[in-house]
């Protein structure tokens, strides 16, 4: 009996939160890793800017604003688009 409760708790650890976002574990993993990749990129750009102020003057802040907008607008998949400083398509429209 304890084994069933333990395995159920273990399974819920991986599925409860993704389910609240309407995602599978793998879908949530992709979105969370996309956020991680974007934030690491923003951090690296900020580090370069700290050493070389003429480089990446607004890269980190633009990336963070774009990620915030993606979260607020519900465009969670937008963070996984590659090679875009503002990953959320709605952010591109707001900026213009």
N, C-alpha and C positions, 0 to 999 in steps of 0.2 A: 504494500500500500504506500509506504513512504517513497518507494522508487517512482511510482506514478506521479505523486505530488512534486517530487524533485524534477522529474523530466518535464512535467507541465510548466513548472516555474521557469525552468531553463528555456523551454520553447517560447514562453511569453516574453522573456527577456529580449528575444530577437524579433518578435512579431507585434507586440502591443503598440509601441510607438509608431512604427511604420504604418500600421493600420489606421491610426488616427490621422495620418496624412494622406490616406487613400493609396498607399504604396505597398508593394511587396518588400521583403527584406532586401532583395537585390536592387530594386528600384530606388529604395531609400539609400542604399550603399552608394549607388552611382551619383545621386544628388549630393549626398554628404561629402563624397570624395571630390566632386566638382567644386563645392564650396571650399574645401581644404586646398585644392590646387589654386583656385583664384586668390585665396587669402595668402598663401605662400608666395605667389607671384607678386601680390601687392606689397608684401613685406620685403621681398627682395628689391623691388623698385624703390621703396622708401630707403632701404639701405644704400643703394647706389646713389640716390639723391642726397643722402646725408654726406657722402664723401665727395660727390661731384654735383654740386647744386644746379648746374645747367641741364642735367639729365633727369628725366622722369619728374618734371616739375609738378604734374598733377595726376600721374598714373595711379598711384596708390589711392588717393581720395576718390578719383573717378571710379575705380574698381569697387571700392567699398560702398559708394553711393549706389552703383548699379546693382550690387548684390543685395543691398537693403531693399531697393525697389523690386527686384525679382521676388524677394520673400513677401513683401507687402502686397504685390499684385497677384501672387499665386503662380507666377511663371517659374516654378522651381526647376524645370528642365532647362531653363535659359542659362543656368550657370555652367552647363556642360558644353556650350558652344565654344569652339576653339578659335584662337587668334582674334579675339574681340576684346577691346578694353572695356566696353560696356556690354556685358553678355546678354542682357535682357532686351528684347526687341522694343518693348515699350519705352525703355530708357532712351533709346536712340531717337524715338519720335519726340519725347519730352525735351530732349536737348536741342532739337532743331527749331 
